């Protein structure tokens, strides 16, 4: 039984400023859909992730975020 998972960042909530940084992501709303290859049954789960204070060391401007960048930052372990 193979299950394929597709992750998405559905919505980002931003703060206008955080220190010297602007348009800082504060909350990410995500979803993941798993599809059973054998039966075609799909199940979707949704959640949110909140972020602490932004750091200029690893900051990516809001307009430069891609889907892959958003997902990698969501699951980055510090």
ZIJOCOR-V870087 format. One record per pair of residues at least 4 apart in sequence whose ideal C-beta (glycine too) atoms are under 6 Angstrom apart, sorted by sequence separation. I is the first residue (numbers start at 0). GAP is how many residues later the second one is. D is the distance in Angstrom with one decimal. If there is no record, write none. Layout:
[[I,GAP,D] [I,GAP,D]]
This chain:
[[59,4,5.4] [64,4,5.0] [16,5,5.5] [35,5,4.7] [53,5,5.8] [59,5,5.8] [64,5,5.4] [17,6,4.1] [34,7,4.8] [13,9,5.1] [14,9,4.9] [32,9,5.7] [33,9,5.3] [59,9,6.0] [13,11,5.5] [14,11,4.9] [32,11,4.5] [11,13,5.0] [12,13,5.4] [30,13,5.7] [31,13,5.4] [12,14,4.1] [30,15,4.6] [11,16,5.6] [29,17,5.8] [10,18,4.1] [8,19,5.6] [9,19,4.8] [28,19,5.2] [8,21,5.5] [9,21,5.4] [26,21,5.8] [27,21,4.9] [7,23,5.1] [26,23,5.2] [6,25,5.0] [25,25,6.0] [48,25,5.6] [4,27,5.8] [5,27,5.0] [4,29,5.2] [23,30,4.6] [2,31,5.0] [3,31,4.9] [2,33,5.5] [20,33,5.1] [1,35,4.3] [17,36,4.4] [0,37,5.9] [20,38,5.6] [22,39,3.9] [27,46,5.5] [8,61,4.2] [6,64,5.7]]
